[in-house]
Amino acid sequence: MFENKKAYYDYEILEQYECGLKLEGWEVKAISKKACSIAGSHCVVMNGNVMLVGANIGSAENDMSRSRKLLLHKNEITRLIGKTKEKGLTLVPLRVYTTRGKYKLTIGLVRGKREYDKRETIKKREIDLENRRIVKTQKF
């Protein structure tokens, strides 16, 4: 539904977790009306809970940038607490989608890419695009 495309470019994704979102009624309506943006947001572990910080959900009349609790199993939270204490690892939301009427969020345990890694990503993307063009123009 909503994807954080910049996260795939800026970070190397090590692990992915699916979690639920604790939302209020107006936030659910806003997501269904496609008034949601997770670009530039991140996840923080506070008081034994994982929180989504910096996501814009809804219109300006409501508190659209408040922290939202993420619903994970206790063993996943303890694992994430240990992993995020390592240097260079952080939690980033990757996509928001719906499953059986519930809104879910995929978060990734990520490490930031260096500038040369980003250049490699661009080169791979351009090569794949050129290969698709060649295959498309060939007649069998």
C-alpha positions as CSV (number, residue, x, y, z in Angstrom):
1,M,0.0,0.0,0.0
2,F,2.6,2.6,1.1
3,E,6.3,1.8,0.6
4,N,9.4,3.6,1.9
5,K,11.4,3.4,-1.3
6,K,14.1,5.7,0.0
7,A,14.9,3.2,2.8
8,Y,15.8,0.5,0.2
9,Y,18.2,2.9,-1.4
10,D,19.8,4.4,1.7
11,Y,20.0,1.3,3.9
12,E,21.2,-2.3,3.6
13,I,18.3,-4.4,5.1
14,L,19.5,-7.2,7.3
15,E,16.2,-8.5,8.8
16,Q,12.5,-7.7,8.4
17,Y,9.7,-8.0,11.0
18,E,5.9,-7.7,10.5
19,C,4.1,-5.9,13.2
20,G,0.7,-4.4,14.0
21,L,0.0,-0.7,14.5
22,K,-1.9,0.7,17.4
23,L,-4.0,3.4,15.7
24,E,-6.9,5.7,16.6
25,G,-10.0,5.8,14.5
26,W,-9.2,8.9,12.6
27,E,-5.8,7.4,11.7
28,V,-7.4,4.3,10.2
29,K,-9.7,6.5,8.1
30,A,-6.7,8.6,7.0
31,I,-4.7,5.5,5.9
32,S,-7.7,4.2,3.9
33,K,-8.0,7.6,2.2
34,K,-4.2,7.3,1.3
35,A,-3.2,10.2,3.6
36,C,-0.1,8.5,5.0
37,S,3.6,8.9,4.6
38,I,6.3,6.9,6.3
39,A,9.3,8.4,4.4
40,G,11.8,9.9,6.8
41,S,10.4,8.1,9.9
42,H,12.1,5.6,12.1
43,C,11.4,3.3,15.0
44,V,12.7,3.6,18.6
45,V,12.7,1.2,21.5
46,M,11.3,3.0,24.6
47,N,10.3,1.5,27.9
48,G,10.2,-2.0,26.5
49,N,8.0,-1.0,23.6
50,V,8.8,-0.3,19.9
51,M,7.5,3.1,18.8
52,L,7.0,4.5,15.3
53,V,8.3,8.1,15.3
54,G,8.0,10.7,12.6
55,A,5.3,9.1,10.4
56,N,2.7,11.5,9.0
57,I,-0.7,10.0,9.1
58,G,-3.8,12.2,8.6
59,S,-4.4,15.8,8.0
60,A,-3.1,18.9,9.8
61,E,-6.1,19.2,12.1
62,N,-5.0,16.2,14.1
63,D,-1.7,15.3,15.7
64,M,-0.3,13.6,12.6
65,S,3.3,13.1,13.8
66,R,2.7,11.5,17.2
67,S,4.5,8.3,18.2
68,R,2.6,5.1,17.6
69,K,3.1,1.8,19.4
70,L,4.1,-1.2,17.3
71,L,2.6,-4.6,18.3
72,L,5.4,-7.2,18.4
73,H,5.9,-10.4,20.4
74,K,8.0,-10.0,23.6
75,N,10.9,-12.2,22.3
76,E,11.0,-10.0,19.1
77,I,11.2,-6.9,21.2
78,T,14.0,-8.2,23.3
79,R,15.9,-9.3,20.2
80,L,15.5,-5.8,18.7
81,I,16.6,-4.1,21.9
82,G,19.9,-6.1,21.7
83,K,20.4,-5.5,18.0
84,T,19.7,-1.8,18.1
85,K,22.4,-1.3,20.8
86,E,25.0,-2.5,18.3
87,K,26.8,0.4,16.5
88,G,25.3,1.3,13.1
89,L,22.1,-0.7,13.3
90,T,18.7,1.0,13.4
91,L,15.0,0.3,12.8
92,V,13.3,1.8,9.7
93,P,9.6,1.3,8.5
94,L,9.6,-0.3,5.1
95,R,5.9,-0.6,4.1
96,V,2.3,-0.2,5.4
97,Y,-0.3,-2.6,4.1
98,T,-3.6,-4.2,5.1
99,T,-4.2,-7.9,5.9
100,R,-7.6,-9.2,6.7
101,G,-8.8,-5.7,7.7
102,K,-5.9,-4.9,9.9
103,Y,-3.1,-2.5,9.1
104,K,0.4,-4.0,9.3
105,L,3.8,-2.4,9.2
106,T,7.0,-4.1,8.0
107,I,10.0,-2.8,9.8
108,G,13.6,-3.5,8.9
109,L,16.8,-3.8,10.9
110,V,19.1,-1.8,8.7
111,R,22.7,-0.6,8.4
112,G,23.4,2.6,6.5
113,K,25.0,2.3,3.0
114,R,28.2,4.1,2.1
115,E,28.3,6.3,-0.9
116,Y,30.1,3.7,-3.1
117,D,27.4,1.2,-2.2
118,K,24.7,3.6,-3.4
119,R,26.6,4.0,-6.7
120,E,26.6,0.3,-7.2
121,T,22.9,0.2,-6.6
122,I,22.4,2.8,-9.3
123,K,24.6,0.9,-11.7
124,K,22.7,-2.4,-11.2
125,R,19.4,-0.6,-11.7
126,E,20.6,0.9,-15.0
127,I,21.9,-2.4,-16.2
128,D,18.6,-4.2,-15.4
129,L,16.7,-1.4,-17.2
130,E,18.9,-1.7,-20.3
131,N,18.5,-5.5,-20.3
132,R,14.7,-5.2,-20.1
133,R,14.7,-2.8,-23.1
134,I,16.9,-5.1,-25.2
135,V,14.6,-8.1,-24.4
136,K,11.5,-6.1,-25.1
137,T,12.7,-4.9,-28.6
138,Q,13.8,-8.4,-29.7
139,K,11.3,-10.4,-31.6
140,F,11.1,-14.2,-31.2
